[in-house]
Amino acid sequence: MKKIAITLFLVITSLTTQAQEGLTWHTDLSKAIEVSRLEQKPLFLFFTGSDWCGWCMRLQNEVFKTPEFVSWAKEHAVLVELDFPRRTPQPDAIKAQNNQMQQMFQVQGYPTVWFVKPTIKDGKTNFEQLGSTGYVAGGPSKWIEGANQIVSRYVAEPKPAAPAKTEKTKKAKKS
């Protein structure tokens, strides 16, 4: 009986690990903003208490660690984890960043997921709020259905046009 339980545990663990493969959960918001702007995808801001919040863990296990979510996330969003652990140490810079974002989005409960579009104007980052969600019963398909409604509000910025070739650049290339 023990061997069966151990085997089952290993199979479930490997499936969870496989589901998470290829997903990047950013903790540095500035890097995530760069990726979001480059890939023209909204930021997915996951406010969580990873080591104490039961509903956060449930959302992770029922949705975020499934192959269906992994496939969806790769195509639709840049993932950012804004964690508020009680027992796990964090660098002070990450704590400060997460607290600032919590205040900015007025997060009062966990888990909370905000979808936002970052824009940079005059060196300042602004976040266009597309919508928020949290734990939704019904597994990944139900959660993704709601997320798709929010993400549909995202309008990508037009890609910058390639610089026009001038006579100087044409001559420089010939040299």
Residue pairs with C-beta under 8 A, 6 or more apart in sequence:
16 61
16 65
18 67
19 65
19 66
19 67
19 69
19 70
20 65
20 70
21 70
22 70
22 74
23 70
23 73
23 74
23 79
24 79
25 46
25 79
25 80
25 81
26 32
26 35
26 78
26 79
26 80
26 81
27 80
27 81
27 83
27 94
28 94
28 97
29 80
29 82
29 97
29 101
32 43
32 78
32 79
32 80
33 43
33 118
33 120
33 125
35 41
35 78
36 42
36 43
36 78
36 117
36 118
37 118
37 120
37 157
39 78
40 156
40 157
40 159
41 76
41 77
41 78
41 154
42 76
42 77
42 78
42 115
42 116
42 117
42 130
42 151
42 154
43 77
43 78
43 80
43 114
43 115
43 116
43 117
43 118
43 127
44 73
44 77
44 78
44 79
44 80
44 113
44 114
44 115
45 80
45 82
45 101
45 105
45 113
45 114
45 115
45 116
46 64
46 79
46 80
46 81
46 82
46 111
46 112
46 113
47 82
47 84
47 98
47 101
47 102
47 105
47 107
47 110
47 111
47 112
47 113
47 114
48 56
48 60
48 81
48 82
48 83
48 84
48 110
48 111
49 56
49 83
49 84
49 85
49 86
49 110
50 56
50 57
50 81
50 83
50 85
50 88
51 85
51 86
51 87
51 88
52 85
52 86
52 87
53 110
53 111
55 110
55 111
55 134
55 135
56 110
56 111
56 135
58 135
59 111
59 134
59 135
59 143
62 139
62 140
62 143
63 69
63 136
63 139
63 140
63 143
63 144
64 73
66 139
66 140
68 140
68 141
68 144
69 140
69 143
69 144
72 140
72 144
72 147
73 79
76 147
76 148
76 151
77 115
77 151
82 97
82 98
82 101
82 102
83 90
83 94
83 98
84 98
84 102
84 110
90 98
101 107
104 127
105 112
105 114
105 129
105 132
107 114
109 134
110 134
111 134
111 135
112 132
112 133
112 134
113 132
113 133
113 134
113 147
114 129
114 130
114 131
114 132
115 129
115 130
115 131
115 132
115 147
115 150
115 151
115 153
115 154
116 127
116 128
116 129
116 130
117 127
117 128
117 130
117 154
117 155
118 125
118 126
118 127
118 128
119 125
119 126
119 127
119 128
119 157
120 126
130 150
130 151
130 153
130 154
131 149
131 150
131 153
132 150
133 143
133 146
133 147
133 150
136 142
136 143
136 146
163 169
